[in-house]
Amino acid sequence: MYFLREEPQDEVFLSNDVNISFKAFMNTFLYYFNTAFPIKTSHVNNNNKNKWLTIGLLVSKKQNAIFK
């Protein structure tokens, strides 16, 4: 939770070049960000589409479409 607080920031604060300071900070930040929030892959199964949609609901839908 306090990873960045414990990380030494000498390279960030002691550098005279803003770009070097920014890169050093971003490298550290992204390391801990990716450690705390790893990329998680997931798979979507499209074979289970609309199993909750019953024949009764389909008939009702068609009847309501006629009245509109």
N, C-alpha and C positions, 0 to 999 in steps of 0.2 A: 504494500500500500504506500509505503514511503520510500520507494526505490530511488527516486531522483534526489530526495533529500540526503540520502546516504552516499550518493555517488560524488566523487571528487570532481569539481568543476574548474580545476586550474587551467586547463587548456582553453576553456570558454572565456574566463575572465582575464587571463594574462596575455592573451593574444592581441596584437595590434591590428590585425586584419579582421574586419567584420565577417567576411565570408568564411574564414577558417573557424571563427567562433560559432557561427551559425551551423556549419557542417558538424562540428564536434558535438554541439548540443543536440542536433537532430539525430545523429547516429546513436547517441545515448538514449534519447527519448524513444526512438523507433524500436530499439532493442527491447526496452522494458515494455513498451506498448504491445509489441508482437508476442512477448512472453506472457503478458497478462491476458491478451485477447488473441489466442491463436486462431488461424483460419480453420474453420470446421466445414468439411464437405458434407453435403447431404444429397440424397437422391429422392426424386419425386416419382412416385409410381402412378402413372396415368391410367392404369387398368381399372382402377376402382372409381371411375367417374360416375357420379350421380346414383350411387346405390340407394340413397335415401329417397330418391324420386320414384314413388310408387305409381302403379297404373292408375289408381284413383286420382292422384294429383295431376297426371298427364291428361286424363279425361276432363277434369275440372278446368285445367288450363285451356284446353280446346274449346270448352263450352263458354268460358269467359271471353275468349277471343272473338267468338261469334257475336256476342252482345255488345261489343265495343264499337 
